[in-house]
């Protein structure tokens, strides 16, 4: 008997995870691999926050918290918005989630019905469209390029035959690192609010930018969601803790969804999240290292023939055009991994239209690894 497999389970893989698996197999066989494929800080939770977690393991029973998370952490996040953006956010609108991934699932379920259409940029984070598809929601891809700094615009939305039910923005963006300038961000938020388009603003790379100011939608649109995470700037990837800023009309529906789907985010991670806000010096040192890594790649990748990049305004990615190399990105990345020992992600993971001519480099690791990767690539390209 052949049993049914639900169609929603047949989403494409998140290719970067497949690249990581192949790279780890090579390492297990004795190869030394430089990992530029995964968007994950090489640093762990700051020391002081780790010490606070250790105390919590002894002093707290670590049972269920409220579905929306610990009130003290929700208040601390609201204070973060006041201190960082000058935005007055009620702690009631802050909702802790199991990573930003859990936040996307909750936001999509609360805001959209099966059959709704949600627009997003291509290239863009592949899990957006895969989560949407698994929930019966139709992704509407907006091809973007250097003419709009790899970001969607109001004109993109107006050009659609029918306005979508939602729009996902990411600034800084994965895979490009590009950011939306403040005036353009406000124009997009206003257009969405005035036309009944639910805006989802992915702000997980806020705090990691290079001379460009990040704009939060939290205080400029009452109908928009913010999705954020402790994984990137706060260097807590494996702790699986994120948060939403929830529109008032969806607070109770989202709470009921979370109660049934997840019960509550991890209690121990919330203790870490509360402590990490007091570790700014260590976190800012991480950002300074990312800036050095970015400079190393932008300076030395052209020596290997990589000369055209998306604007790397923030996050820790460089999205490079390899069209001149005359090779498909998947095969190019596979050869780079096996022949040069450098793991990167092919652009087809992020863009089904033109991704075969792009490669993403992550510079979240150690500066010495960036320098070694550039040496290996230069030698490989000259061979």
Secondary structure, DSSP 8 states (H G I E B T S, - for coil): ------GGGG----HHHHHHHHHHHHHHTT---EE-SS---SS-S-HHHHHHHHHHHHH-------TT--HHHHHHHHHHHHHHH-----GGGEEEESHHHHHHHHHHHHH--TT-EEEEEES--HHHHHHHHHTT-EEEEEE--GGGTT---HHHHHTSSS--SEEEEESS-TTT-----HHHHHHHHHHHHHTT-EEEEE-TTTT-BSSS----STTT-TT-EEEEESSSTT--GGG--EEEE--GGGHHHHHHHHHHHTSS--HHHHHHHHHHTT-HHHHHHHHHHHHHHHHHHHHHGGGGT---B----BTTEEEEE-GGGTS-HHHHHHHIIIII-EE-EEGGGT-TTTGGGEEEEE--S-HHHHHHHHHHHHHHHH-
